[in-house]
Amino acid sequence: MKSLYFYLLFPVLAMIMACSAGNDFTLQKPASISSWPDTLPWWKANNLRLIQTNLPAYEATLDPNALLADLQQFSANTLMINAGGIMAFYPTELEFHYTNPFMQENMLGDVIRKCHDAGIRVMVRFDFSRAHESILKAHPDWFYISPDGNRIDNHGMYTVSINAPYEQDYIFRIVEEVIDKYPIDGLFINMFGYQTWDPYQGVYHGIDQNPHEKRRFSQWSGGMTLPLRENPNDPVYRKYVEFKKFTTEELLQRLHQLVKSRNEQIAICTYRDENVDIIRHETQTREHPYWPYNASDNVNHIENSYPGHVVSNASIQQISFQSRYNAVEPEEVVIRLYQNIANGSGLDISLMGDFQDYEDERNYGVIRKVYGFHKKYEPYFGRYTSPAEIAVIAPGYWPGGESMEEYRGIQKMLKEAHLQFDIIENSQIGKLKDKISSYRLIILPEIIHLEADAITSLTEACKGGTNLIGTNRSFSNHPDVLMDLFGAKVVDRDHDGAGNYLAPLNKTLFKRFREQAMLFWKYNLGLYEYPQADKVFLRVLSKGRPGPPEMIGGHEPTGYHAMGLKNHARSKAVMLPMNIGRLYYLQGYEQHKNILLDVIDFIFPEARNRIITNAHENVEVILQDYVLNIPDNLNKTEPDGAILHLVNLSGFSGNTYFNSIPMENLDFRIRLGFNPSAIYAMGGEKMIPFIHEDGHVQFILEKLNEFEGIIMER
């Protein structure tokens, strides 16, 4: 059901089509690579259109001319291609750098030269996680050993140990050799860090017991013995977690120093943030239910958690490690790529091998279309500032398990309600104190543990006027903070709520439940007391008696409530000690989403007035302020306007991606800080009439296909 505000707009919007924007729109032309100052690191332009050819050994015979022609056809401006690590794709002179038996002596050099002549950057790929069995025979002490004394073997390639000489010395020789031989623009390191899982087989092998690991951990920890098991309750294991963080960061710092000492203009890219120029992430389709917002999640997360970095989120072409040559559906890939653009990154797609005689070419048309679209409108992408007043806290860089389900469910609720939000990783809260305090509402889904600086940041933000919502077990490891911020106390944080009901009795707050008195529950339903809260809501009813209709009953008040609210001087804090996000993510009943939306309306009603629209819930709506991404604006901070991105997810059925359903006559009323001089639809390639009054712009989009970008120019 649409809000009353929306229906009041119809008389006004009916007049819009007769209005004129009154100004022409001038399309800015993309800048060439040479237009940017030489002092600017090339990746800082944030205009990547990257394609990764993830080459199997036998495709080292590719034709550089054909590869270049394909890259140009796809409007790519950056290539990522294999160089070394597991095997050398070039004529290495290092004894313990295994050479690809199909290696063509001039292939890599020819590719780099031809790409550079055509204005295409080249990043080379390394994977130092494994080395050939011939190296194992020569130096067995360089390799991983499980607690059971086993190796991790992938068809003759064995996992190495991070603190053994191969990682501590030899990888630097490999990188240095490549830099000396070729004028590369960047390097990407795959699977950097400790390897205890075999991801290709899905098997966990345990903490590495290599002698070098044992020795260095003992020295670093002051004599501790390397643990055998991952037990968070073991203080030695917790010390080992710190050790892993220290050693991986130190290794990457040394690599950074080496690369930058040779050439400051070589970009370093991997799945970390320290000593990295480009943070890479991946959108894959591995788990169920499918997550149609995956690319938005990844890019939003990194853009707002790690300011100053460029993010490149790869759409992984393969379905699985066992099915690398079967691509995901084009209808899914197009969503991923448009979500990348909408959230402020460039484009990145990773496919197995060369383009020629490819086993699954269905996505070639998608790549040509979206990469060409990005090239045409390049100045309007990559220099964004989010106007969102809501932040969602992410439980880690690559979350999993119940915390991931809770986190994704909260996102899904907000996306479907067209509420704008930024994502901040929990580890970065303390580092982004000013940013945290700028939000009007912060939602913490299943954020159980927080570092001291993060707690300080959130506490000060709350005192300054930031409202808080915590869900499920959030803050449960910090009882004093839970009491101080929310006035709540845990009785049983792991109560199984199956069979319980919630009673949304207060219809002033729960306006979406006029026709419901009881809401079923499933999964976790924490039992909390609220001795210092100002109000409690959502009475918890006892479990019913399952059985024949004649025998059911129960559902009596338990004395517990599923919501506590504490008023602070300038804000409100709400605790919802239940798996509300997980329940919506897995089950999808709107009544559970409506609990959160009613709570947001109650404590931060202005949120729903940012964008009012009749667009379907499956239209992802992303609003960004932009600065034209051109060399002349390098030091400019004042926005040139705003862009409304619309990603049509209507073709997503839950487990299959179909073509999106075209939508017509989408009405928008957007709270905007300026009166636009013109509004232009990039996809439709035409001006949009509009009116501006009371700080809001109103217009009608006549048709939405799979994507639209609406430029609102100052």
N, C-alpha and C positions, 0 to 999 in steps of 0.2 A: 504493500500500500504506500502510495506517495504521500509526502507531507502536505499539510495545508498550504505551506508556502509555495509549493510547486503549482498547485491549482490556481492560486491567486495570480500566477504569472501569465496565464493564458491570454487574458485580454491585452496585456502589454505586448506579449510576443507575437500576437496576431498582426500587430502593426509593423513589426520589424522588417518584413520583406519589402515594404514600401519605402523603407528608409535607405539612405545611401551612406556608405562609409565616408564618402567625400574626399578620399585620397587614393592615389595609386600606390601599389606595392612594388618595390624594386627588389628583385631577387639578387642577393649578393653572390658573386662568383667565387668558387673555391680558390684558395691560394695554392700556388705550386710549392713544392718542397723548398726551392731556393728563395722563396719570398720571406721565409722566417729568418730571423737573425741567426748568424752562425754561433753566437754565444748561447742560444737557447737549446737545451737538450731536445733532440728531435721528437722524442715521445711526448714532451710536454704540450705539444699542440693538441694532443688527445683526439686525434682524428684517424685512429687505426682502422683499416679495413684489412684485417689479417687473415690469411689462409695458411693452415698448417698441413703440409704433406707429411704425414707420419709414415715414413717409408719402411716397409719390410726389407730385409737384406737384399732380396733379389731384384728390387726396384731401384737399386743404385745405378741401373743401366738406363735410366730415363733420358729423354731427349731434352736438353735445356731450351732449345728453340720452341718446342711444343709446349713446355711448361710455361715459358714466358707468354706465349700467345694465349694460353688459357687464363693466366693471371690477369692479363689485360682485358680479356673478354668479360671477366668477372668484376672488373673495376677494383681489384685489390691494389693496395699500396704497400703492403708488407707481406713477405713470405717467411714462414718458419719451416726449416728443413733440417734433417738429421746431420750431425757432424761427428759426435763421438761419445765415449763413455762405455756403453755396453759393447759397441764395436765402432771402429773408425770408418767413416764414409769418405775418407781422403787418404793419401799416402803418408801415413804416420811414420816417424822415425823412432818412436818410443818402443822399447822392448816389450813392455807389459801393457800396451794398448792394442788389444786384439783387432785385427783388420778384417773388415767385411770381405768374405771370399768373392763377392760379386763387385767389389769396389772398382769403379772406373776412375783412372788417375785424374782426369780433368773435369769430372762431373761437377763437383762442388764449386770449384773455381770458375767454371764456365757459367754456372747458374748465377753466382754472385755478380760476375761481371756484366752479364746480359741484363740482369734485373736493375743494377745500378745505372746502366746506360738508358734504361727506360724509366728511371725515377722511382723504382720500387726498392724499399728497404729489405734487408735480409737479416733475420735472426736465426741463429743456429741452435739446434737442440742437443743437449747432453743428458744422459741418464747415468749417474754414478752409483746407482743402488746395487748394480750387479756387475760381475766380470766373468770372463770366459773360464771354463774348467781348466784350460792349460795354465792359467795364472794361479788357480787354486793349487794345482800340483806343484808349482814352483814356490808359492808362498801361502800355505794353508792358514797361517796365522793372520792373514788379512781378511778372513771371511767369518761370517756369522756362525755361531754354534748355539743351538737351543739348549735349554736346561736338560734335555734328554740326550744331548750329544749329537744332534742331527743338523744337517745343513738345509738351507732353502734352495732348491734346485728347480729352475725353469728351463728345461730342455738344454742343459749344459751351461746355463748362465746362473751363477751362484751369488746369493746376497752377500754383500761385504759388510764389514764392521766400521762404524763411523769413527772410532778412535784408533783404528789400525793404520799402518803406513799408507795403504792405498788411498784412503780418504784424506788422511792428514798430509800427504805429500804428493802422491802421484796424480791426483786430479788436477792439481795446480800446474803440473807439467803439461797435461793434456790441453787445458785451457790456454796456457801460454803459447803452446805450439800452434793452435788454431789461430789465435790473434796474430801471431807472427806470419803465418802463411796467407791469411785472407783478411780483406778489409770489411769485417762483419759490422753490422749495425747494432746487434744485440745478441744476448745468449739467454736461452731458457733452460732451466735445470728441472728435470722431471724427477719426482719421487725423492725430494731432498729430505734428509734427516734419518731418524731411526726406523728400521724396517723389522717389525715383528710379525706382520701379517704377510701372507702370500695372497695379494689381491686377485691374482689370476685364477687361483684355485679356491679362494674364500676360506683359507685355513690359517688359524692363529698358531704360532710356533713358540711364543714366549720370549722372555727377556734374554737378550744376547749375553752369552757367557764367555765370549772371546777373552783370552788372557789380557789383551790390551784394554778391553773394557773394564775388567776387574781391577787392573792396576791403576788406571786413571781415576776410576770412581773412588778407590781407597785413598789415593793421594788428595783428591779434591774434597772428600768428605771428612778427612781427618781419621782415616782408619776403618771406615765402615766396610762391611762385606756386601758385595753386589747382591741384591735380592733375587730370588728365584721366581717370585709370583707378583702379579700386580694386585696389591691389597691396599686400598686407600687408607685403611685403619692402621697400617704399619708405618711408623715414623721413618724407618729406613727407606721404604718405598717412596714416601713423600719427598725425602731428600733426593732420591734417584730421579724423580720427576724434575726437580730443580736442576739437577746435574744435566739431564737431557736438554733442557732449555738453554742452559749456559753453553754447552758444547756445540749445539747446532747454531746458536747465534754467533759464537766465536768463529766457527768454520765459515759461515757466510760472510762475516766481517772480513776475514782474511781474503776470501775470494773477491769481495768488493774492492779491497785495497789493491789487489793485483790487477784487476781489470781496469780500474780507474787510473792506476799509475801508467797504464799503457795507452789508454784513450778514454777521456771523460765522456765521449759521445757514444760509447757502447752501453746499451741498456742492459740491465740485469733483471731477469724476470723469473719468478717462481711463486709458490703458494705460501709465501710469508710476507711480512711487512718490513722487518728490519734489514737495512742494507740492500734494499731492493728498489728498483725504479718503477717496474710494472708488476702489480700484484695480479696473478692469474687465478681465476676460479673456473669451475666447470659446471655446465648444465648437462646432466645426464638423466636417462630414464632407467632407473634400476629398481626402485622400490615401489610398492603400491600402498596407498592410492597414489596415482600420478599427481605431480605437483605442477600445475600449469603456470604458476607464478615463479618458477625456479630462477629464471634469468633476472627478473625484477628483484627477487630476494637477494641474489648474489651481488648484483651491481649496487643496489641501494645500500646494502650492508657495508660494502667496502668503501663506497664513495663517502659515506657519512661517518664511518668508524676510523678511517685512515686518510684524513685530508692531507693533500700534498702528494699523494700517489696517483698514478694512472691505473685504472683497472681494465683488464682484458678478460672477459668472461667467455670461455670457449663453448660453443655449441658442439657437443661431441656427437659425431655422425653415427657411430656404431651403436647397436642395440645393447651389446654386452661384450665382455672379453672373449667369449666363445663364439660370438657372431659379429665379428668386426666388419665384415663386408656387407652386412645388411643394415641399411640406414634407417634411422627413425623417420616417421612420416613427414612429408613436406609441410603439411598443415601444422605440425608441431614446431618445426624448425623456423617457420616464418614468425611464429609467436615469439620464440626465443630471441631472434635477431631484432625484431622491433622493440622488445622489452629492453634489450641492451641500449638501443638508441634513446629510448624514452627516459631511462634512468641515468643517463649521462656518460655512458662509455661509447667506445667505438664498436666495431664488429670483429668477431673472431669465430672461425669455424675450423674444426679439426677433422680431417678425414684420413682414411688409411690409403697411403700410396699416392701415385700420380693420377692425374685426371684421365689419362688416355686409357681406352678400353676398360673403363671402370665397371665394377660389378653391379653398382646400383646408382644410376645417374638421375634419380627422380628429383633430387634437391638442386640440380644445376640451375633450373629455372628460378628457384627461390633465391639462390645466391646472386644470380645476375640481377634480379629485380631489386632486392633489398640493398645490395652493395651499390647498385647504380643509383638508387634513391638517396643513399647516404652521400655519394659523391656529388650529386646534383645540388643537394641542400647542405653541404658540409659546413658552411659557416654558422648554421643554426643549431649545430650539435656540439657537445663536448665542453661548453662553458656555462654550466648550470649552477644555480643556487636554489635549493629547495625552499619553498615558502611554508612547508609543513609546520604545524604547531603541535603535532603529536609525534612522540618517539616510541618505538617498540624495541625492547632490549632483546638481543639475540643471545642464546645460550652457547656461544662459541662460534668459531670460524666455520666449522663444518659439523653442525649439531646432528645428533642422532638420538634414537630411543624415544622415550616418553616426553623428554624436554623438547625435542624437535617437533613432535606432534602437537604439543601445547602451543608452541611458538608459531607453527604454521597455521593452526586453527584460528589464532588471534588475527594473524595477517589476513586470512581468508574473510573473516568477518568484516574487517575494515575495508578491504578491497571491494567487496560486494556492496558496501554502504557508500562507496566513493569518498571515504574519508582519507585525507592525505596524511602520510606518515613517513618518517625517516626510521632507519634501522641502525641501532648502535650496538656493537658487540659488547658483551658484559665486561670483557677484559680492558676495554677502552674508556669506561665511564669516568674513572678517576683522572685520566689524561685529557679529557674533554670537558673540563669543569664549566667553562663559560658556555659552551654549546648546550650542555645538559640544562643549565639554568635558563636558557632561552625558550625552552618548550613550555607550553601551557599544560600538557598532559604527558606523562610517561607511563607506559604499560610494561609491567615486568611479568612475563609468562614463565612460570616454573624456574625462576632464578633463585636457586636455593642458597648458594654461597656467593658472597661478594668480598672483594678485598677492602681493606680499611679505607683507602682513598676513594673508592667507589661509594662506600657508605657515606663518607663525608660529603661527597659531591651531591648525592641524592638528598641528603638531609638539608643541606644548604639551599638546594633548589626548591625543596618543599617549603622551607621558611620564606623563600623569596616569591612564592606564588605559583609554583608548579604543582599541579594535582598529580596524584599517584594512584595507580591501580595495580595490585599484586594478585596473581592468580595461583591456585594450587599451593605448592609448598614454598613459594617465594618467601625469602627471609627466614625460613624455619631454622636455619643454622645460626641465626642471630636473634635469640629471644629478646634481648634488650632493645634492639633496633625495631623488632616487630611490635613491641609494646610502645616504644616511643613514637614511631611513625603512624601505626595503625591502631594502637590501643588494644592489641590482640594477644592472645596466649594460646599456645598449642596444647590440646588435650590428647588428640590422636591425629597425627597428620596423614596417616595411611589407612584411614577407614574406607572399606569397600562400600561404595554408595549404591550398588545394585539393589534395587527394590525400594530405596528411599524416594521420597518426593520432596520437592520444594514448593512452598506456598508464596506466590507473589501477591501478598495481600494489599500492599500499599499501591493503589492505582495512580496516585499522584506521581510516584516514581516510575512504576512499571506500567506505562501507558500502552504498551503493545500487548498487554495481557488482559484486556477488558473481558474476554470470553473464556479465560482460563483461571482456574483456582489452584490447580496442582500441575507440577511439571515433573516428569519422570527423570530419574537419574541413573547413571551408569559410570563405571570407573571410580576414580578416587573422589571422595567427599570428606575433606578434613573436618574434624570436630574441634571447634575453637570456642574459647570464651573471649569476651570483649570487655574486660573490666574498666578500661580507660577510653573506650569508643563512645561517641556521642549518640549514635543510633545503630540499631541492628535491623536487618531485613532478611527476607527469604527464610522463613521458618522451615526447619528440617523436620519432616514427618517420618515416623518410624517405618521400618520395612513392613510391607504387606504380607499376608499369608497367601502363598501360591497354592493353587488348587482349582477345583471346579468352581464355576461362578457362584454357586450357593454358599461356598465356604470362604470366599475372599474377604478381606477386610484389613483392619489395622490402620496404619497411616495416622497415628496419633502424634501430637507435638512431642518432640524429644527434649525440648529445652535449648537445643542448639539452633544457630542461625548460620546461613551460608554467605552472609554479607555483613561486614561491620564497617561503619563510616566514622572517621575521626576528623573533626574540624580543626584546622590550624588557623593561625591568624590571617593568612592570605591564601589558603588553599585547602583542599580536602584530600584525604587519603582513604582509599577503599580497599579492603581485603576480601577477595573471593577465594576461599580455600578449597577450590575444587578444580577438577580437570575440565574446565569449561571449553578451552581451546581444543584439547584432544578429542573431546566428545563431538565437537562440531566437525573437526577434520576427518574423523573416521565414520561418523554416523550422519552428519549433515542436516540435523533437524533445526529449522530456523528459530524455534523457541529458545534454544540455547544461545544462539547469536543475539537474539533480541534482549536477553538479560544484559549482555555487555553494552549493546547500543543504548538501552534505557539508562544504564549507569552513566555512560558518557554524556548523554543528553542532560542528565541531572547535575553532574559536577562541572561540565564544560559545554554548555549548550551552543556556544559560538562555533564549535567545530563543524556542525552540520550546515552552517551558513556560508562556508567557504565556497562550496560548489553545490548548487541545487540543479538537478537534472532529472529528466524522465528516462535517461539511458538505462538499459537493462542491467541487472546485477552482473551479468557476464561481460560487460564492457569495462575493461580496466582503464581507469581515468587517472592520469598522472600530470600534474601541473608543475611547471618549472619556470623560474625566472632565467633569462638568458642574456649573455653578452655575446655579440657577434664574434665568432671564433676566427678572427683574421689578424694578421700581423700588426695592423695599425692599432688594434685594441689590446695589445699584449699587457699593458699596465692599467687597463681600464677596469673598474669595479662596478660602476653604475650600470644596472641592467638596461639593455636596449629594448626589452619587452618581456613578454611571457609566452610560453608555448604550452598548449594543452594537447597531450598525447592520448590517443584513444586506441587501445588494443582490443580487438573484437575476439572474445573467447567463446562465442556462442557455438562454435563447432566442436567444442570439447564435451564429450559425453560421459566422462568419468574414467573410461579405460581406452577410448579411441579418439583420435583427432580427425574431425571431418572439416570440410570447407566451412568457414564462418558464414552465418546467415546475414545477408545485407539488412541494414536497419535504416529507417527513414525518419526524417523530421525529429531529430534529437534536439531538445531545448536545453539551453544552458544559461544559468545565472551565476556569475563568478565574482566573488569579492576580489577586486583588483585595486592596486594602489595608484593607478593612473588612468587617464582617458586615452584609449588607443587611437592612433592616427589611421590605422588600417588593420583589418583582420583578413588573413589569407589562409586557405586550406591547401596544404602541400600536396596531398594525395589527389584532391579534386582539381588542383591547379586553377583556383579562381578565388575572387574576393568574396567575403561574406558580409552582408549588411548587418549592422548592429546598432544598438543604442546603449548609452552610458548614463546612469543616474545613481545618485546616492552611493557612489563608490563601487558600484557593481556594473559589469558589462553583461548584456543579454544578446543572445543570437540563436539562430537555428541552423544546425547542420542538416542539409537536405538528405544526405546519404552517407552512411558509413559502411565500407566494405571490411576488409581485414584490418586496416589501420588508417588512421588519419592523424596528421600533425597540424594543429591550428596555431598559426603565428599571430600574436597580438602585439603589434609594433607600437612603440611609443611615438 
